[in-house]
Amino acid sequence: MIRNMEKGNEFGSFAETISALGTLTKLESAVSAAIKNSKTPARETRKFLKCMSVEEAGNTALFQFIRELFRRVGLGQMKLTRNDIFRYDLAIEDSPVAKLYPNVKNKKTCYITAEAIIEFFTKDLGLPGNCEETSCVNMGDPYCEFTISLQPLAVYQLALDPYDKEIISAIIDGSTVKSLATKLEMSDEEAKYRLGVLQRYHILDEKYAITEIGDTYQKYGEGMPVEDEDFPPPWKDMAEITSAISASTSFAEAFTETAKEDAIWEIKEEDIVNLADEAKKSVSFAELISKQIKDKKNE
């Protein structure tokens, strides 16, 4: 996030810059702690991936957890606005991150939010991809919106379970749609639902015949199964996650308060520009501050 800052005065005055950077590093620490404690079992991710509408996906336990987790971290209240098979759009109407850049106009600023979203999807859901901020209030848009693009193979591997794979094999072997429920010992409603999911993922066409994608998946995709580990979903112990988030931000809060009360060095106009230049070369906020303190000690 820091490396994306181009001008120190995007945050306002130098004092406001220090305060904003302190807030950003608190967010960075909170995100790291949240993701470390939010590994989600594949069965819950699968429920989310199989949803046929935005409303259905938004009501899953997983998305409710995502929304609450990122609210507690401090990134704002998220709303799901789109759910395609490999793409999800999230909107934040009142982004706390965007407010940290009061002087920015016509530019997207919520880098940390996009990075946090894709890190969660990759590390906690097993769904690698990328996330881009496509709308931002600092661009004049009514809200900040983020587009998540997921790697198709990872989605297929997680979304389809052994029953789905049995349906694919049965259809390839010549079973009729009407005989599937009996053959696989499931209700007609479940069979219909699963067939709809397979159509949504372009495994079956509108006539329930195997597509080229379905044939390719059958040949190659099944050789890389996802291990369904049996462990409780993270929302079963939200208090523990909240505690980890709180603990991770304690140092950042202490630094921010110190910066407000006592100047570490004399504030000069060129310091703002120098801080921005060093920000581009630093991996984290802690590294940036360390460089600044060392430079002042050597003067």
N, C-alpha and C positions, 0 to 999 in steps of 0.2 A: 504494500500500500504506500509506504513512504517513498519507494523508488519511482512512483508515478507522479509525485509532486514536481511541478516544473518551476514554480515561483513561490518564494517564501510568503509573499503577501497575499496568496490565495486564502490564507486563514485570517487575515486582518493584520493587526499590529504584531510586533515581535512577542509581546506578552501573550496575546491571543494565539499566536503560532505555537508557543511552548505549551499552552493549555490544550490546544487542539491535538498536538502530537501526543501529549500525555493521554488524552482520551482515546486516540487511535491505538496506542500500544496497550491500553487496558482492553480494548475490543479484541486486539490480536491475541492477547493472553487468554481472554475468556473463550474465544473461538477454539483455540488450541485445547483448552481443558474440556470444553463441551464435546468436541469430536473424539477426544481420547476416551471419553466415558459413554459413548453413544452407539457402540456397535450393535447393529440390528440383525436379528435372525432372518435368513432368506425367506422363510414362510411369510413374514410380515411385508417384506419388500415385494414379494410376488403378488400379494393381495392388492397392493398399490398399483403395480404395473398392469394388472389385469382389468382395472377399472375402465368402464366403457364411456364415462362422461366426467366432466370437471367436477360436477356435484358429488358423484360417487367417490372419486379420488380424494376430494377435499374432506370427505367425512370419514376416511379411513383413520385408524388409530395412528398409523405412521405419519400421515400428514399433520394431524392434530399435534403430534409430538414435535414435528419439525417447526411448526408455527410457534409453539410455546417455547421450544428450545432457543430459537433465534430471538424471540422477544426478551427472554431472560438474559441472553448474551448482551443485548443492547443494540441489535440491528433493526429493530422495528417489527411491526405486525405484518406478516406475509399473507398474501391471498393467492391461491392457485387460479390462474386465468386460462390456461390451456393444457391439455394432456393428449398429445399424440404419442405414438408408440415409442419414438426415439427423441421426442422433444416435450419439454415442460416449460411453461412460462409462469413466473412468480412476480407479483406486484407488491410494492410497499408504498402506501399513499403518503405517509408522513415520516420519511427516512431520517433518522438521527444522524446518519453519516453525511448525507447531503447538506445538513445544516452546519457541518463543521467547515464548510467552504463558503462563507458569506460573500466573498468578493468574486466568485466564479460565475461567469455568464456564458451560455452557449457551449457548455462542455460537460461531459459525463464525469462524475467524481466518485461514484460508489464502488471503487475497485475492491476494497476489502470485503464488501458484501458478496460480490461475484466470486471472489476467491474462496470465501467461507462456504458458499453453497456447493461449489463443485468439489471442495475438499470433503465435505460431509457425504455427498453422493458417492465419491470414489472410495473413501476409507471406511465409512460406516455402512453403506449399502452395497458395496462391491460393484458400482456402476460408473466406470470411468467415462470421461468425456470432457466437455468444456462448458463454461458459463460466461456469457457476455451481457453487460448492461446495455439494453437496447433503447431505453427511455430513461430520462433523468429530470428531476425538477429543476436542476441547474442548467438544463438545456431549454427550459421553458415548458416542459411536459407536465401534465397534471399529476403524475406519479412516477416513481422509479420502477422499471420493469427489467426482469432478467430472464434470458433465454438459456435453458439448459439443453445441450445437444449431447446425447448419450451414444456410446459405441454400440452398434447394432448387435454384434455377437454377444456381448455381455448381457444385453437386455434379453435376447432369446434364451440364453443359458439360465437366467434367473426366472424369467416369466413362465416358462413351460415346465411343468412338473411331470413325474412319471406317468400319470393318467393321460396327460396330453400326448405324450410320446406313444402311449399304447394306441390312442385314437389314430395318430398318424400312421403307425405301422398297420393297424387294422384296415384302414382305407386303402393303403398301398397294396395290401394283400387281397383286396376285392370286397371287403365287407360293405354292406349298404349302410346308409345313415340310420335307417329305421332299426337295424339290428345291433347297432353299437351299444345302446343302453343295456340290452340283455346280455350281450357278449361280455361287456366290461363290468356288469353287475352294478350299475348306477341308475339313478332315476332318470326319466325322460327330461326333466327340467335341467338336471346337471349336465346331461349329454348335450342338450341344446345350448346351454350357456358355454360349455367348453368349445363347441363347434363355432360359436360366435367369436370367441377369443381367437381361435385359430384363423378365422377369416380376417379379423382385425389385424393380425400379425402377418397376413398375406401368405400363410402356410396353406390355406385352402382358398379356392376361388368362390364365386357366388353360388356355384352349383355343388360345392363341397368336394371338388376334385383337387388333388394335390397340385400345387403350383411349382414352378421351377425353384422358387425359394424354399418351398417345403421339401422338395426332393433333395436339394443341396443340404438343408438342415439335417434331414434323415441320414444322409451319407456321412457328413462330417461333424455336424454339431453335437450329435449324441455321444461322440467320443470324448467330449470335454465336459463331463457333468459337474454341476456345482454341488459341493458337499453341504447338506442341510444340517448344520450343527444345531443341537437342541439346547438353547439357553434362553433365559427370560428376556423379553424386549426391554430396552432401556427405560421406557416410561413407567415400568414397574417400580423404579427407585429414583424418581425425579428429584427427591430431596438430596440424594447423594451427588447427583450431577450439579445441582444448584450450589452445594457446598464447595465442589471442586472449582466451579466458575468463580465463586467469591474469593476463594483462597488464591487463585491464579492472578487476580487483579490487585491484590493487596500492595505489592511492591510498586506497581504503576500508580496507584492512588497516592502512596506516600511520596513518590517523586513529584507528582503533579502539585500536591499541597506545598511541598518544599519550594518548587519553582515559583509559586504564587507569592510566598512570603519572603524568600531570600534570593536575591539575584546571585547566580553562581559566578557570573562575570559581568563586567560592564557592558551594557547594551549599546551597540553602535549600529548604524544603518547598514553597514556592509555585512554585519553578522547575519542579517536576514538572508541576503543573497548567498553568502557562504554556506549557510545551513541548507539552503535548497540544493546547492551544488553537491554537498556531501551526501544529502539524502539520496540522490540518484545513484551513488556508488555504494550505498549501504544496504545490506540484506535485511536488517531489522532495526527497530527503533533503538534497542539497547546498544547496538553497534554504533549507531549514529551519535548517541549521547556520549559514549565512551571516547569516540574520536574528538568530539568537541572539548571535553574536559582535558584530555591529554594535550591538545593543541594549546589550551590556555595555560596549562602548567609549564609548558615549554617556552612560553613567551618571556 
